[in-house]
Amino acid sequence: MSVVGQVTAGQQQKEMANAQAQQSLNEGAYRADAAKAQAEKIRRAGKAQSGEAKAALAASGVKLGEGTALEVQKSITQGAEEDALSALLSGKRAQSAAQEEASLLGQAGDNAVTNSVFGAAGTALSAGGAYAKGGWKSTAKAGG
């Protein structure tokens, strides 16, 4: 492989790794956004359920804001908030995992460039050594 070809291949690998890293970051952001939307949906559902419970309790003559009625409201609110926070945590974890993957892909791209430069340098030194040892004739024989 030629020196230029080795360096070009390394650069192409880096570009591919960078594209994959960006895709990973985008996916993480989409998951975090979806988790936020899900959390809001859960909270709205909790408020609706709480309202329905209040209406049912009031219709049955129970005094709101104390005793069992208060415990029911607290339980509904707490359950909805726990579910919402769980959704947010899941989204944050997905985003963090995507960021870690993107970082690793970026490092892989950098490594590909570094390796291609070292490989190209090795090829150039090898060719230079062959030329120094036997001149252009030995280099031509080695090449074909």
C-alpha positions, 0 to 999 in steps of 0.5 A: 500500500502506498504512503498516501493510500495508508494516510487516506485510509486512516483519514476515511476511517476517522471520518466514518468513526466521527459520523457514527459518533454523531449518530450515537449522540443524536440517538441519545438526544432523541431518547432523552427527549422521548423520556422527557415527553413520557415523564410529562405524559405520566405527570399529566395522567397522575394529575388527571387520576388525582382529580378523578379520585377527588371527584369520586371522594367528594361525591361520596361525602368524604371530606377532602384534604384529610385522613384517607382522602389525603392519603389517596391523593399523596399516593397517586401524586407520589406514584406518578412522580416516581414513574416520571422520574424513572422515565427521566432517569432512563433517558439520561442513562441512554444519553450518557451511554450514547455520549460514551459510545461517541467518545470511544468512536472518536478515539477509534478514529483518532487511533486510525489516523495515528496508525495510518501515519505510523504505517506510512512512515514505516513504508517510507522508511522501508522503501528508503532502506531498500533504496539505500541498500541496493539503489534503484535496481534492487527497489525495482526488482523487489517491486516486480 
